[in-house]
Structures are given as structure tokens and as C-alpha cells.
Amino acid sequence: MQLETTKRKIFEQLFSLLNCPEGKSRIYLHIKPNKLVSGAILCGDYTFPIKHDIPVLIPPSARNKYHKLRAAYESLEPSPWRATKSDWIKHMREIHLEGIRRVYNLLKNRKKLIVLALGCGWGWEIWAMKKIFRDNSSFFIGIDLARKPLMVANYIRNRNNYYDVLFSVGNVEALPFKDQTFDVVTAIFGALDHIKNFEKAFMEVSRILKPGGVFLFTVLNKFSLDWIFKVIKNPRLFIKTIKKSREKFVRITIPTPKGKAYRILTHFYHRWELLKLLNMNNFKLIFAKSIFSILPANFKKRKLSKMEKILSYIEKKIGSKMIIKWLGRYILAIAIKTTKPP
């Protein structure tokens, strides 16, 4: 009975954060014998279904918009980016952790944080934040376009009794939450790279963040150091890169374990574009660091060589210095929402 009460409370807390019109909205919950919640959230003209603890917080039309991207991620194994998979993933995750620790240091005097993780997959950043924040009064929401990894995340939550965490299907471009609701928003590793209207995504994050709230994110970099070296060595690649650099999106191939491959629209950001997006949406950039600048990215290998270990160490030490921070395959950034345009 206590578990049922706890689960009702977290869904009611989610409902209180949604941007639903008063008088036209309500939540229906049914807790099954296996303790999984089903039901629906009536939010004005929309009905958001809840199935196996996971609400779907986007209308069907928005889901269809990204059917190919959703299918690609549904076909992958649920948690492909674990640090145990390879030393390259471990290197990347260590820099992600550095970003989370910096967010904690910015907000450690605040209590009862409300945190949103965009593109959370199986919940890596939420589990990391729970461990680093060490605060049982905060509330975490993770959203992802694909249900499959969210089911893994939900299993981890239930196994560990983390009932300050809720996972849902969602779309970064159309977040259904009230204005100025969250203290922290994260978008780590891909959440901002494969959406068709990334400008709208930055607007949405700014809208739902409280003044003084923190945005931690990573984006793919158009001018990464390892790609520059590849272009220098290959004239044909140089010509192709020049042509593609003028395009807003390129298509990258995501292979699946069953042998099928998906061609996914991808946007690569450059420094000035990123700074402009932040400035337009009342963000002040306070930290940036490169990932895979000194150490070239190579997810096909499992172990770093002795030289690569040295490069990994150097990158972690100087990746946030001067020009190096803008030369990684990925750029990790932390920005604070200001009360006035910066």
C-alpha cells in the first residue's frame, strides 16, 4: 500500500509540472498487481497515455515526425554507451561526469531541485546526478523518443526504489511543461544533434528553466580537430566537406545489431552558431570543454594504447583551455539562464 501511495505521488508531481489548462485536465491512475502504473493524463485537447509506468507526453503527430529516428534507437541494444564497453566511452563519460560535478557545485546550496534529462535513454545521467547530488529531496524526469531504453531505465529505478525519478516518452522540440519549472536541464550525447528544429529546442529549454537554472549539454562539432586532420590527408574528403559544410543537416548511418542501417538527419554545430543560440535564448555560457580533440574518437576499439592513454590524460587536463575547447568531436557546455539578455 505504501508503494502505491508513493507511485501516485510521483505521477501527481509530474502532472503538477505539465502545462495543462485548468478545469480541462486530470490524471487517471491504475496500479496493477505487479505495481506498474497505467492510466492517462488528460491535458486540454491531448490525452497522454500511461503504460507500464511510462507516460507518453507527445501527441501521435509528433511521434510520427521522428518515426525513423525512433525506429533506429528502438533497434539498438537498450544501453549501448556504458563505460564498460570501451576505454573511449569511459573517457567520454568521465568528461560528462566532470560537467555534472560542476553543475552540482553551482547548485549545492539549493534544495529540492527539479531536474529534466532530455534524450536520457537508459538514464545514465540521472543515475550519475543522484549519486553526485546526494539529495533525496530532488525530483528527476527523464524523457526520450524511444520507449525501449526507457523500460530499462524504469527497471533500474524500480529495482533500486528510486521513487524520486520518472521516465516518459517525449520530444525535445515540444516540451509539455510549464514555464520556469526546472532548476537543471541536461541534454547529453545526441539529444540536440538529431532534431529537425534545434533552434526550437534551445527556446524550449530556456522557457522551462527557472532564472538562474543550469543547462548542461553536448553537441557535435562541425570543426573538430580529428576531422581537420582527416581532411588534410584526403583531398576528396576536403572537397566533400566544403560542400557539406554549407548544408544545415547531413545524414549519418546508424547500424543496428540485426544488420539494418538507418540514415539519420544530423546537425553539426560550430562555435559562433552555438554562442548565438545561447545568447538569443538568455543563456550565459560559463564552461565549455572538448571531447575527442587531443584523443581522436574511435568507438570501434575497446582498449586505449599507451600513447592514447597519454592523449586521454592530456585532453582531460587541457580540454577546457582557450581554443582547444572548441576543437573536440563533441563540445560539452554549461550555461546559466539569465534574468535579462546577456
N, C-alpha and C positions, 0 to 999 in steps of 0.2 A: 504493500500500500504506500509506503514511503517513497519507493522508486516511481510509482505512478504519479504521485504528487510532485516530485522533483521534475519529471519529464513534462508535466503540464506547465510548470512554472517557466521552463526554458522556452517552450513554444509560445507561451503568453508574452515572454520578454521579447522574442522575435517579433511577434505581432505588434507590440508597442512601438517598435522601431520602423515599421513599414509606413510608407507614405500613402495611407488609405483614407478615403473620405469618411468623416464621422457620420454615423447613422446609416451608412451603407456597407458597413464592414463588420465581420465577425469571424470567429475561428471555431471550427468543429473538430474535436479530437476524439479518437477511439484508440484506447490502448489494448492491444491484443494479449492473449495469454503468454505469448513469447516476449512481452514487454515492448514490442515495437509499436510505434505510433503511426496511425493512418488518419485520414480526415481531409479537411480542406480549409483554406483561408479565402473568405470572400472579401475582395478588396475592390470596392466600387464595381466597375464593369468586368473585372477579371476574377476568375476562380483559380487559385493556386492549389493544386492537389498536393497531398502529403502521402507518401507511400514508403513503408519500411524506415521511418524516422527522417526521411529526406523530403523536404518541400521543394516544389518546382516553382521558382519565383520569376518565371518569364512566361509570356503568352506563347502559344504554339507558333505564331508567325515569326517571332524572334528566334525560336529554336530552329525553324526551317532555314533561316538565313545562314546558319552555320552548320548545316547538316553534314557537309564534307569534313569540316574540322572536328566536329563531334564524333563522326564515324572513325576518323583516324585515331583519336585518343581512346575511343572505346575499344579499338582493336589491339592497342598496345597492352603489355602487362601493366597491372594497376600501379606499380611503384617502380618504374624503370630507373629513377635517378637517386638511388640510395648511395651513400658514401662508400659502402662496402663493395659496390660494383667495380670501381676502378679508382686509381690514385687521382685521375683527372677530376672525377666527380667529387672526391674528397677535397681536393684543392678548391674547387668552386664553392662547395658547401662551407668551408672554413671562412671564406670571404663573406658569404651570406651571413654566417654567424657573427662575424665582426660587425656587420651592419645592424643586426638585431641587438647586439650589446650596446651599440651607440644609441639606438632608439630607447633602450631601457634607461641609459644614463640621462637622456633628455627628459624622461617622464617618471623617473623613480620616486619623485615626491608626490605623484598623483596616485589616487586610489580609485578602484572600481572603473578601470579602463574598459572602453568598448572598442573591440578590435575587429577589423574586417580583413580577411585574406582573400584576394582575388586570384583566380586560377590556382586554387590551393591543391588540387589533385588529392593525393592521399594524406595531406595535412602536415607535411614536413615542417613548414614554417610555424604552424600553430603549436606543434609539439615542442619546437625549439623555443618559442616565446614563453610557453608555460613553464619550461624549465628555467629560463633566464629571468623572467619577471618575478617568479616565486610569489605570486599574488593570487590567492584563491577567490578574491572578490571581483576579478575582471570577467568579462564575457566575450567569447570569441565566436565569430561567424566565419565559416569558410564557404566560398562559392566556386563552382567550376561548371563548365559547359557539359562535361561528360559525367554520367552517373556512376560508371564502373569504379573509378578511383575513389569516388565519394563513399561507396559502400565499404571499401577497405578502411577509409578514414573513420567511418562510423563504427566499424567493428573494433578498431583500436580504442575509440572513445568509450564504447560500452565495456570492453574488457578491462579498462583502467578506471572506470567510473568517473570519467571527466564530464560531469554534467554542467559544466560552465561553457561547453562547446556545442555548436550546432552547425551541421553541414547542409548545404542546399544547392540545387542546380540554379545557375544564374548567368547573366550576361553582363559583361563589364560595361558595355555601351549604354545599358538601360538599367541602372541600379534602382530597386524599388523602395529605397529607404528615404526617410525624412531628411530635410536639410540639417546640416550641422549636428550630426548624430554621433560620429565616431571620433575617437582620440587617435587611433592609428589605422592606417590602411596600408597593406602590403600588396605588391604585385611582383613576385619573384619568379624569374626564369620562364618567360614566354607569355605571360598574361597580357602584355601590351604589344606584342610583336605580330600577332596573327589576327588582329581585328581590323575590320574594314573602315571603321571610323575612329581611329585612335585619338583624334582631336576631341571627339565627344567623350571618350573615356577619361581624359585628363579633366575635362569640365565636370564630369560626374563625380570624380574623386574629390575635386575641390568643393563641390556642392555639399557632399555628405560629411566632409571633415569639419570639425569644430575649429574656430580660430585658435592657432597655436598647436593644432593637430599635426601629426607627423606622417609623411608619405615615404615609405621605403620601397624602392622598385629597381628592377634591372631591365635594360633594353639591349637589343642587338645594335652593334655599332657599324656604321657604314664604312668608317675609315680605320679599321683595326690594323695593328702592326703586322700580324702574321699574314693577312691578306695582301698588304702592300708588298711584302717580300715575295709572295707568290706571283703577283702581277709583274714585278720587275723581272722575274726569271722567265716569264711566258708572254711574249708579245701578243699572241692571240687572246689570251686571257685579259691582257691590258685593254685591247680594243673592245672586247665584250663588256668589261667592267665600265668603261667610259659610256657605252650605250645604255647599260642597265642603270647607271647612276642617275640618269635623268628620269627614270620611272619611279613612281610612288611606291609600287609594290613589285616584288619578284616572286617567283614560285620556287619553293624548296620541296624536296622529296622527303617524305616520312615513310620509311619502310616498316612493315609490320611483320610479326613473327610468322604469319601464315603465307608470306611471300607477296602479298599485295602491297602496293605503294600508293600513297596519296600525294598529290601536288597541291601544296597549301600556300595561299597568299601570305606573304611576309613583308613587313616593313622594317627596313634598317634605318636607324636614326643617326643624325650627325649632331655634333656638339651644339651648333648655333640653333638648329631646329629645336633641340631639347630645351635649351635655355629659353627660347621664345615661348614654347608651350607652357613652361613653368611660370614665366613672367605674366603671360596672358591670363593665367588662372590663379593669380595671387599666391604663388609659391615662391619661397626664397630657398635656393639651393645652399645647403650648408656642408655637404660632403659628397664627394664622388671618388670612385676607385675603379680601376680597370680589372677585368678578369680575363685571363689569357692574353696578355700583352707581351711580357717578357717570356713567359712559358706559352708556347703555341698550343692551341687546343687539339686534342687527339683522343676522342672518345672511343676509338676502336681498340686502343691498347688498354691493358689493365695496370701495368706497373711502370712507374717512372724510372728512368735510368739515373745513374749518379749525377750526370750533368743536368738532367731535367729536374732532379730534386733541388739542385742549387738554384736553377732558374725559378722554381716554385717558391723557394725561400725568399729570393730577391724580390719577386713580384709582390709577395705578401707584405714585404717591408716598404717598398717604394711605389706601390701601385696607386697611391693617392697623391703622389707628388707631381706638381706642375703639369707638364704636357703629357706625362705617362698615363695619367688618369683618364685621358680621352682616347687612348690607343688600344684598348682591350677588345677582344671579340664581343664581350659584354661590358656594359657600364653599369655599376651599382651606384645608386644615388639616394640621398636622403634630403628631403625638402620639408620645410615647415610652412603651413598655411598662415599667411599674414592677415591682419585685420584690415590693412589697406594695401593697394597695389604696391609692390616693392619698387 
